[in-house]
Amino acid sequence: MSVADKGTPATGWIDQGRVLSGAVHYFRVHPALWDDRLRRLVAMGATHVETYVPWNFHERERGRIDFEGWRDVTRFVRLAEQAGLAVIVRPGPFICAEWDNGGLPTWLLYDGPIPLRTSDPRFLEPVDAWFDALMPRLVPLLRTHGGPIVAAQVENEYGSFGSDRAYLEHLRAGLRSRGVDVPLFTSDGPTDLMLDAGTLPGVAATANFGSAATDAMRVLDRRRPGEPFLCAEFWGGWFDHWGREHHTRPAVDMAAAIEPLLDGGGSVNVYMAHGGTSFGTWPGANIDQGAYLSTITSYDSDAPIGEAGELTEKFWELRRLFGSARDVDLPEPPPLPERQSARRVPLVPGASLLSALRSSAAVGVRASALPLSQEQLRQPAGLTLYEAELLIPAEDTILRVLEPRDRAWVFLDGVLVHRVDRNVPDEGVPLAAAGTVARLSIVVENEGRVNFGRHVGEEKGLLGGACLDAHGVSRLVHGWSQWPVDLQSLTELPEIPASSTDEASGAYRAEIACARPADAFIALPGWEKVYVWLNGFLLGRLEARGPQGTLYAPGALWEQGDNLVEVLSLGACGEDLRIEESPRLDIRADGFMPPQLG
């Protein structure tokens, strides 16, 4: 037994027998569909539902905590109870979950970096304030109070991040002191390295994996003899990154991997049972071998219950396995929600991209010698427009953009001349017309904050500024103005007509008539990169590089009659908008190249 595991064993924490659970995140499902998705989970044979509680979703601005509407976690838990499910909650404060910044609010970083996920008071004080607001809503729902919540997690996969035992102890004590008296657990990868740092004495240890269940059970049994075994995350599928392939896993392969776990008497939480959608600017990102990879809008994750409620082969395999393990007759799943018919819709251009951003900035222009980061601008997400006056000093001058986080579009006098990606060192763009003065505009896109590992909490924006290189000399550009645009909070794009000198990318809109609200899938083929709003709600983004080819638009967001769809285009533009009858999450656009710029 590891030193980390010495103490009173946390046996008996699964007090309702075997756990056959599925993960469903209320924050990734429209509230009108919560009951539908939970009843599909019941029809799959699940006894429990598991959900994270993302801190930044509830407190996007410091001190403004919201538990209404989409954020009414109490209602979600009560609906689960009505459906006959017990509930497992994972309140963080860090959740990972392929969610922006791993669920940690951006405002933690506004006054400079702090040691996240540690016992540093600068982190613990806001965590305690968050728990003070959250726990009074969860405690009445605990099994010990007659509610459906049977267990709560302490942090999340901490053994993959750090080794601050005092931090974990503080969280455990904080849960207990606020009345959380149901069993607590930690979850980590099933290796000694991760379990040594991620577990606590007297707190149940669980494992996360997608294969080799017997090996994982052996590791946990060696470290925690006599404890019931729970795979807190069984990865039956996986999420996708922009520009990479769409992940799928055969249903029979998933079933073959989970059967040894069930045969050995273990319990399981399928992650995800229903993935849903990371609407708006909520998708996170990862760093893989030094490369930054942003996560797509869809969180379908090749789950048993698809993004729009589809029942996949995995659903029926798990229904077979769970039904057999429980030896009960399972109810039939609800019918699939109605879908709109396919059609094409013309888009009408509005404001140019630069005009739209200048008009949409909530706080107006900010001036500084060097570009300010999004954190310095108090901007949680979205786009930032940086502008400076540029004197082009000589022939053979090269303009370079330094360290954009994460992608930049470069304009001279309103004309798009260059694109920069953080993964590729900028070779620059040659400038003509020596001795002239031009307006330099750089649009920097925050494509999502890293949600796993040591890069959580990194800065966003135009971090290094820009420089002019000529004849072996590099000169920084000074005198910047900046317009922060938080796309998540933007509910309407401006209709300023684009001038002839402005770029083609920018704001577009379409009126779509709807006889009755129903689910739809929006596609914009040929468009390089777009953000899409439906009746003022930001659905998310699409990119020509794939793999996601459609945005899910739940019927609850549509209105009978006319509906307004708005598109903010970055880069090359296509022709029209399409409503499709089924999702496309596996388009292959490896050959897509934006038009040459000069």
C-alpha positions, 0 to 999 in steps of 0.5 A: 500500500502506498504511503498516500493510501494509509488511513481508514479505508473508505469502504462501503461508499457505494451504498446502493449496490452496483453503480451503472452510471452514465455521464450527462452534463446539464451545461451541454444540454438545452434545459428543455431536453434534460428530461428527454436525455435522462429518460434515454439514460434510464432506457439504456439501463443506467441506475445513476447519472454523473455530472460535473459542475463547471464553476466558470459557467455559473460565475463568469464574472466575479461575484455574479453567480447564476443558478437560473435557467440553463444553470439551474443544477437543482432542477437537473438533479430533481429531474434525474430523481424523477426519472429514477436515477441516483446522482453523482456530482463532481463539483471541482473546482477544476473539472477538465471536461474539455471545457474552457480553462477546465471550468476555472473562471478566467477572472482568476487571472485578471490581476496576473497569474496565480498558482491554480489548483494549489493551496495558495490563498489567492486560489483557495479564497475564491474557491471557498467563496464558490463552495459557499454559494454552491453547497447550500444548493447541493446539500438539500439534494444529498441522499442523507437529506432524502435526495438523490445525490449519493456521492461527490468528487474531490477535485478531478484527476489531480494526480495528473497535475500536481502534488499539493496534498494540503490543497486536496485536504482543504477541499475535502474539509471544505466539503465536509464542513459545508454539510456534504456528508455523502461518500467522497471520492477521487478519480485518477488514471490507474497508475501508481504515479497518478494515484499517489498524488491524486488520492486521499486517506479515507476518501474512496479512490476510483480509476479512469480508463477505456480499456484493460479493466482487469489491470486497473482493478488489480491496481486499485485492489492492491492499493485499496483492498476491500474497497468496491471498485468504480471506474469513474470514467469509462471512455467508450468514445473520445472527443475531437479537435479541429483539423484532426480526425473524428474519433469513433470506436466500434460498439462491440469493442467498447462492450468487450472492454467493459464486460470484464469490469462488470464480470468482476463485480465492479461499477462503472460510469460511462463517459460520456453516455450523452455528450451534448454540445459545448455551445458558444465559446465553451470548448476547451483545448489541449497541448499535444507534443507542443501543438495547441489543439482546440476542441470542436463545438460538438461534444458528441464523443461517439457516445451511446446517446448522440448529440441530438438524442440519436440511439447508437449501437453503443446504446443497445450494447450497454442496454444489453449489458446493464439490463443483464447485470440488473436482471430487470425489464427496461423501459423503451426510450423516448422517440427522437425529437422532430427534425427540420427538413433540408433546405438552402438559405441565402445569406445577406452581408452586413458589417465588415469584420473590422467594423463589426468588432469596433461596433461590438466591443463592450468597453470601447477602445483601450490604448497602450504602448504594447498590446494588452492581453485578454486578461488585462482587458478583463475579457473572458473569451472571444476576439480582440481587435488590435490596431496601430499606425504603421510607418513602412520604413523601406523596401524589403520590410517584413511584418511579423506577428509575435505569439498570437493566442491562438490565431490572427488575421492581419489587415492593412488598411482594411485588406486581409493580407496575412494569417498566423497560427500559434503552432507555426512560427510567423515568417511574416508578410512583405510590405510594399509602398515604402515610406507610407503610413498604413493602418495595421489591424490584427484580429486575434481569436481565443480558440479556447483555453487549455483544460488539462495539464500545466498549461491551464490558465495560460494568457490569451491575446496578442502577447508579443505584439508585432515587429517590422524586420528590415536589413537585419534590424527588428523594430517593435510596433508601439501605440496600440488600440484594442477592442475586446469582443466577448462573443459569448455575451454578444446577442446581435451583430451590427448591420453597418454596411461594408465599404468597398475597401473592407474585406469580404469576411464579416457579418451575415444574416438570414431569416429562416421561416419555421412552421413549428420549432424542431431540431436542425443542423446548420452547415456553411460549406466553403466558409473558412471559419464562422461563428453562428448565432440563432435568435441571439444565442451563440451556437458555436463555430465551424471550420472548413478544416473539419472534422465537424461539418454541422452545428446542432441547433435544438428545437427549443432555440427556434421560434414559430415563424421567422428566425434570425441566423447571424454569421460572423465570418473570419477569412474566406466566405462561401455562398449560402447556409444550409439546414441539414436533416442529420449531423455531419461530424466526420468531414475531411477537409485536409486539403482546404487552403484559404485563398492566397493573399497578396 
